[in-house]
Amino acid sequence: VDADWQAWRRAFAGDRRATLKAFPTLNHLGMPSAANAGLDSYQTPAKVDPDVIDSVARWIRSRR
C-alpha cells in the first residue's frame, strides 16, 4: 500500500542507519504475488525472490 510506504519513508527520512527498498511485486514473505492477491496467496508455495536475498546480503555487507 502506497500510504504505508510513504509513512515508512517519512518515519526514516534523514536516518542514515535505515535503508528502505520497495519490492512492489512481492508479498510480505518476499515471494512473488499478484496485486491484491489476498491472504490465500500466502498458502501457495514459492521461494524468496533472489533480489530480496541479494539486497539484504549487500545491506549487511555494507554495515561491516
Backbone as XML, in Angstrom:
<?xml version="1.0"?>
<chain id="A" units="angstrom">
  <residue number="1" name="VAL">
    <atom name="N" x="0.858" y="-1.182" z="0.000"/>
    <atom name="CA" x="0.000" y="0.000" z="0.000"/>
    <atom name="C" x="0.896" y="1.236" z="0.000"/>
  </residue>
  <residue number="2" name="ASP">
    <atom name="N" x="0.654" y="2.096" z="-0.958"/>
    <atom name="CA" x="1.496" y="3.281" z="-1.100"/>
    <atom name="C" x="1.464" y="4.165" z="0.135"/>
  </residue>
  <residue number="3" name="ALA">
    <atom name="N" x="0.318" y="4.283" z="0.794"/>
    <atom name="CA" x="0.240" y="5.117" z="2.001"/>
    <atom name="C" x="1.182" y="4.584" z="3.081"/>
  </residue>
  <residue number="4" name="ASP">
    <atom name="N" x="1.238" y="3.265" z="3.240"/>
    <atom name="CA" x="2.162" y="2.668" z="4.213"/>
    <atom name="C" x="3.610" y="2.964" z="3.840"/>
  </residue>
  <residue number="5" name="TRP">
    <atom name="N" x="3.920" y="2.789" z="2.558"/>
    <atom name="CA" x="5.288" y="3.037" z="2.092"/>
    <atom name="C" x="5.694" y="4.490" z="2.360"/>
  </residue>
  <residue number="6" name="GLN">
    <atom name="N" x="4.810" y="5.424" z="2.050"/>
    <atom name="CA" x="5.112" y="6.837" z="2.281"/>
    <atom name="C" x="5.291" y="7.125" z="3.773"/>
  </residue>
  <residue number="7" name="ALA">
    <atom name="N" x="4.516" y="6.469" z="4.617"/>
    <atom name="CA" x="4.661" y="6.655" z="6.070"/>
    <atom name="C" x="6.021" y="6.154" z="6.545"/>
  </residue>
  <residue number="8" name="TRP">
    <atom name="N" x="6.455" y="5.001" z="6.041"/>
    <atom name="CA" x="7.783" y="4.490" z="6.405"/>
    <atom name="C" x="8.866" y="5.445" z="5.932"/>
  </residue>
  <residue number="9" name="ARG">
    <atom name="N" x="8.723" y="5.961" z="4.718"/>
    <atom name="CA" x="9.729" y="6.901" z="4.191"/>
    <atom name="C" x="9.816" y="8.149" z="5.056"/>
  </residue>
  <residue number="10" name="ARG">
    <atom name="N" x="8.676" y="8.665" z="5.479"/>
    <atom name="CA" x="8.692" y="9.848" z="6.351"/>
    <atom name="C" x="9.314" y="9.516" z="7.702"/>
  </residue>
  <residue number="11" name="ALA">
    <atom name="N" x="8.964" y="8.367" z="8.255"/>
    <atom name="CA" x="9.454" y="7.983" z="9.580"/>
    <atom name="C" x="10.976" y="7.853" z="9.608"/>
  </residue>
  <residue number="12" name="PHE">
    <atom name="N" x="11.573" y="7.402" z="8.504"/>
    <atom name="CA" x="13.019" y="7.178" z="8.481"/>
    <atom name="C" x="13.787" y="8.207" z="7.668"/>
  </residue>
  <residue number="13" name="ALA">
    <atom name="N" x="13.121" y="9.263" z="7.252"/>
    <atom name="CA" x="13.791" y="10.312" z="6.483"/>
    <atom name="C" x="14.940" y="10.885" z="7.314"/>
  </residue>
  <residue number="14" name="GLY">
    <atom name="N" x="16.097" y="10.950" z="6.718"/>
    <atom name="CA" x="17.251" y="11.526" z="7.404"/>
    <atom name="C" x="17.979" y="10.564" z="8.330"/>
  </residue>
  <residue number="15" name="ASP">
    <atom name="N" x="17.473" y="9.367" z="8.521"/>
    <atom name="CA" x="18.139" y="8.390" z="9.387"/>
    <atom name="C" x="19.119" y="7.597" z="8.526"/>
  </residue>
  <residue number="16" name="ARG">
    <atom name="N" x="20.387" y="7.891" z="8.653"/>
    <atom name="CA" x="21.402" y="7.262" z="7.822"/>
    <atom name="C" x="21.579" y="5.781" z="8.136"/>
  </residue>
  <residue number="17" name="ARG">
    <atom name="N" x="21.032" y="5.325" z="9.244"/>
    <atom name="CA" x="21.127" y="3.905" z="9.593"/>
    <atom name="C" x="20.097" y="3.069" z="8.846"/>
  </residue>
  <residue number="18" name="ALA">
    <atom name="N" x="19.098" y="3.714" z="8.297"/>
    <atom name="CA" x="17.996" y="2.991" z="7.645"/>
    <atom name="C" x="18.138" y="3.023" z="6.130"/>
  </residue>
  <residue number="19" name="THR">
    <atom name="N" x="17.794" y="1.917" z="5.511"/>
    <atom name="CA" x="17.738" y="1.813" z="4.060"/>
    <atom name="C" x="16.397" y="1.175" z="3.717"/>
  </residue>
  <residue number="20" name="LEU">
    <atom name="N" x="15.611" y="1.855" z="2.915"/>
    <atom name="CA" x="14.317" y="1.325" z="2.511"/>
    <atom name="C" x="14.365" y="0.967" z="1.033"/>
  </residue>
  <residue number="21" name="LYS">
    <atom name="N" x="13.810" y="-0.171" z="0.703"/>
    <atom name="CA" x="13.728" y="-0.594" z="-0.690"/>
    <atom name="C" x="12.395" y="-1.285" z="-0.880"/>
  </residue>
  <residue number="22" name="ALA">
    <atom name="N" x="11.679" y="-0.874" z="-1.900"/>
    <atom name="CA" x="10.376" y="-1.465" z="-2.186"/>
    <atom name="C" x="10.522" y="-2.626" z="-3.161"/>
  </residue>
  <residue number="23" name="PHE">
    <atom name="N" x="9.694" y="-3.622" z="-2.961"/>
    <atom name="CA" x="9.596" y="-4.767" z="-3.854"/>
    <atom name="C" x="8.115" y="-4.903" z="-4.199"/>
  </residue>
  <residue number="24" name="PRO">
    <atom name="N" x="7.614" y="-4.074" z="-5.103"/>
    <atom name="CA" x="6.165" y="-3.983" z="-5.330"/>
    <atom name="C" x="5.490" y="-5.240" z="-5.875"/>
  </residue>
  <residue number="25" name="THR">
    <atom name="N" x="6.235" y="-6.164" z="-6.442"/>
    <atom name="CA" x="5.614" y="-7.372" z="-6.984"/>
    <atom name="C" x="5.708" y="-8.554" z="-6.025"/>
  </residue>
  <residue number="26" name="LEU">
    <atom name="N" x="6.197" y="-8.292" z="-4.791"/>
    <atom name="CA" x="6.379" y="-9.366" z="-3.814"/>
    <atom name="C" x="5.457" y="-9.161" z="-2.622"/>
  </residue>
  <residue number="27" name="ASN">
    <atom name="N" x="5.113" y="-10.278" z="-1.959"/>
    <atom name="CA" x="4.312" y="-10.166" z="-0.743"/>
    <atom name="C" x="5.226" y="-9.955" z="0.464"/>
  </residue>
  <residue number="28" name="HIS">
    <atom name="N" x="4.673" y="-9.986" z="1.659"/>
    <atom name="CA" x="5.450" y="-9.730" z="2.868"/>
    <atom name="C" x="6.469" y="-10.819" z="3.170"/>
  </residue>
  <residue number="29" name="LEU">
    <atom name="N" x="6.350" y="-11.960" z="2.502"/>
    <atom name="CA" x="7.319" y="-13.043" z="2.687"/>
    <atom name="C" x="8.438" y="-12.975" z="1.646"/>
  </residue>
  <residue number="30" name="GLY">
    <atom name="N" x="8.388" y="-11.943" z="0.793"/>
    <atom name="CA" x="9.410" y="-11.784" z="-0.230"/>
    <atom name="C" x="9.219" y="-12.715" z="-1.410"/>
  </residue>
  <residue number="31" name="MET">
    <atom name="N" x="7.996" y="-13.163" z="-1.603"/>
    <atom name="CA" x="7.678" y="-14.091" z="-2.687"/>
    <atom name="C" x="6.756" y="-13.419" z="-3.693"/>
  </residue>
  <residue number="32" name="PRO">
    <atom name="N" x="6.858" y="-13.798" z="-4.968"/>
    <atom name="CA" x="6.002" y="-13.185" z="-5.990"/>
    <atom name="C" x="4.514" y="-13.315" z="-5.651"/>
  </residue>
  <residue number="33" name="SER">
    <atom name="N" x="3.771" y="-12.244" z="-5.916"/>
    <atom name="CA" x="2.346" y="-12.240" z="-5.626"/>
    <atom name="C" x="1.656" y="-11.209" z="-6.514"/>
  </residue>
  <residue number="34" name="ALA">
    <atom name="N" x="0.504" y="-11.544" z="-6.995"/>
    <atom name="CA" x="-0.280" y="-10.602" z="-7.793"/>
    <atom name="C" x="-0.812" y="-9.485" z="-6.895"/>
  </residue>
  <residue number="35" name="ALA">
    <atom name="N" x="-1.039" y="-8.331" z="-7.468"/>
    <atom name="CA" x="-1.596" y="-7.210" z="-6.713"/>
    <atom name="C" x="-2.944" y="-7.602" z="-6.119"/>
  </residue>
  <residue number="36" name="ASN">
    <atom name="N" x="-3.158" y="-7.257" z="-4.881"/>
    <atom name="CA" x="-4.408" y="-7.543" z="-4.168"/>
    <atom name="C" x="-4.772" y="-9.030" z="-4.185"/>
  </residue>
  <residue number="37" name="ALA">
    <atom name="N" x="-3.766" y="-9.892" z="-4.087"/>
    <atom name="CA" x="-3.990" y="-11.338" z="-4.176"/>
    <atom name="C" x="-4.746" y="-11.891" z="-2.978"/>
  </residue>
  <residue number="38" name="GLY">
    <atom name="N" x="-4.678" y="-11.239" z="-1.856"/>
    <atom name="CA" x="-5.382" y="-11.722" z="-0.677"/>
    <atom name="C" x="-4.562" y="-12.721" z="0.124"/>
  </residue>
  <residue number="39" name="LEU">
    <atom name="N" x="-5.100" y="-13.092" z="1.263"/>
    <atom name="CA" x="-4.379" y="-13.964" z="2.183"/>
    <atom name="C" x="-4.165" y="-15.367" z="1.636"/>
  </residue>
  <residue number="40" name="ASP">
    <atom name="N" x="-5.026" y="-15.827" z="0.764"/>
    <atom name="CA" x="-4.858" y="-17.162" z="0.200"/>
    <atom name="C" x="-3.542" y="-17.301" z="-0.554"/>
  </residue>
  <residue number="41" name="SER">
    <atom name="N" x="-3.029" y="-16.201" z="-1.078"/>
    <atom name="CA" x="-1.779" y="-16.268" z="-1.844"/>
    <atom name="C" x="-0.605" y="-16.720" z="-0.982"/>
  </residue>
  <residue number="42" name="TYR">
    <atom name="N" x="-0.708" y="-16.537" z="0.318"/>
    <atom name="CA" x="0.364" y="-16.954" z="1.222"/>
    <atom name="C" x="0.419" y="-18.478" z="1.367"/>
  </residue>
  <residue number="43" name="GLN">
    <atom name="N" x="-0.597" y="-19.168" z="0.927"/>
    <atom name="CA" x="-0.629" y="-20.622" z="1.003"/>
    <atom name="C" x="0.042" y="-21.285" z="-0.200"/>
  </residue>
  <residue number="44" name="THR">
    <atom name="N" x="0.360" y="-20.504" z="-1.216"/>
    <atom name="CA" x="0.995" y="-21.031" z="-2.414"/>
    <atom name="C" x="2.496" y="-21.146" z="-2.181"/>
  </residue>
  <residue number="45" name="PRO">
    <atom name="N" x="3.050" y="-22.343" z="-2.263"/>
    <atom name="CA" x="4.494" y="-22.499" z="-2.061"/>
    <atom name="C" x="5.289" y="-21.698" z="-3.090"/>
  </residue>
  <residue number="46" name="ALA">
    <atom name="N" x="6.328" y="-21.053" z="-2.630"/>
    <atom name="CA" x="7.199" y="-20.270" z="-3.505"/>
    <atom name="C" x="8.522" y="-20.053" z="-2.789"/>
  </residue>
  <residue number="47" name="LYS">
    <atom name="N" x="9.481" y="-19.540" z="-3.534"/>
    <atom name="CA" x="10.793" y="-19.227" z="-2.967"/>
    <atom name="C" x="10.928" y="-17.717" z="-2.829"/>
  </residue>
  <residue number="48" name="VAL">
    <atom name="N" x="11.729" y="-17.306" z="-1.859"/>
    <atom name="CA" x="12.017" y="-15.884" z="-1.690"/>
    <atom name="C" x="12.716" y="-15.398" z="-2.957"/>
  </residue>
  <residue number="49" name="ASP">
    <atom name="N" x="12.288" y="-14.260" z="-3.444"/>
    <atom name="CA" x="12.853" y="-13.689" z="-4.658"/>
    <atom name="C" x="14.358" y="-13.440" z="-4.472"/>
  </residue>
  <residue number="50" name="PRO">
    <atom name="N" x="15.185" y="-13.837" z="-5.447"/>
    <atom name="CA" x="16.634" y="-13.646" z="-5.327"/>
    <atom name="C" x="17.042" y="-12.193" z="-5.111"/>
  </residue>
  <residue number="51" name="ASP">
    <atom name="N" x="16.280" y="-11.244" z="-5.634"/>
    <atom name="CA" x="16.621" y="-9.830" z="-5.437"/>
    <atom name="C" x="16.523" y="-9.439" z="-3.962"/>
  </residue>
  <residue number="52" name="VAL">
    <atom name="N" x="15.581" y="-10.022" z="-3.238"/>
    <atom name="CA" x="15.459" y="-9.752" z="-1.796"/>
    <atom name="C" x="16.695" y="-10.280" z="-1.078"/>
  </residue>
  <residue number="53" name="ILE">
    <atom name="N" x="17.067" y="-11.506" z="-1.388"/>
    <atom name="CA" x="18.244" y="-12.108" z="-0.746"/>
    <atom name="C" x="19.497" y="-11.292" z="-1.046"/>
  </residue>
  <residue number="54" name="ASP">
    <atom name="N" x="19.685" y="-10.935" z="-2.315"/>
    <atom name="CA" x="20.853" y="-10.142" z="-2.698"/>
    <atom name="C" x="20.857" y="-8.769" z="-2.033"/>
  </residue>
  <residue number="55" name="SER">
    <atom name="N" x="19.703" y="-8.129" z="-1.972"/>
    <atom name="CA" x="19.613" y="-6.802" z="-1.355"/>
    <atom name="C" x="19.938" y="-6.852" z="0.128"/>
  </residue>
  <residue number="56" name="VAL">
    <atom name="N" x="19.419" y="-7.847" z="0.813"/>
    <atom name="CA" x="19.701" y="-7.984" z="2.250"/>
    <atom name="C" x="21.183" y="-8.283" z="2.463"/>
  </residue>
  <residue number="57" name="ALA">
    <atom name="N" x="21.748" y="-9.177" z="1.660"/>
    <atom name="CA" x="23.164" y="-9.513" z="1.794"/>
    <atom name="C" x="24.049" y="-8.285" z="1.550"/>
  </residue>
  <residue number="58" name="ARG">
    <atom name="N" x="23.732" y="-7.514" z="0.497"/>
    <atom name="CA" x="24.510" y="-6.294" z="0.230"/>
    <atom name="C" x="24.397" y="-5.311" z="1.378"/>
  </residue>
  <residue number="59" name="TRP">
    <atom name="N" x="23.192" y="-5.178" z="1.939"/>
    <atom name="CA" x="22.991" y="-4.246" z="3.046"/>
    <atom name="C" x="23.813" y="-4.686" z="4.263"/>
  </residue>
  <residue number="60" name="ILE">
    <atom name="N" x="23.796" y="-5.971" z="4.571"/>
    <atom name="CA" x="24.573" y="-6.475" z="5.712"/>
    <atom name="C" x="26.063" y="-6.236" z="5.483"/>
  </residue>
  <residue number="61" name="ARG">
    <atom name="N" x="26.553" y="-6.578" z="4.280"/>
    <atom name="CA" x="27.984" y="-6.373" z="3.988"/>
    <atom name="C" x="28.368" y="-4.906" z="4.081"/>
  </residue>
  <residue number="62" name="SER">
    <atom name="N" x="27.464" y="-3.999" z="3.716"/>
    <atom name="CA" x="27.777" y="-2.567" z="3.755"/>
    <atom name="C" x="27.877" y="-2.043" z="5.178"/>
  </residue>
  <residue number="63" name="ARG">
    <atom name="N" x="27.391" y="-2.788" z="6.152"/>
    <atom name="CA" x="27.394" y="-2.349" z="7.549"/>
    <atom name="C" x="28.650" y="-2.795" z="8.302"/>
  </residue>
  <residue number="64" name="ARG">
    <atom name="N" x="29.521" y="-3.541" z="7.654"/>
    <atom name="CA" x="30.737" y="-4.016" z="8.324"/>
    <atom name="C" x="31.737" y="-2.914" z="8.488"/>
  </residue>
</chain>
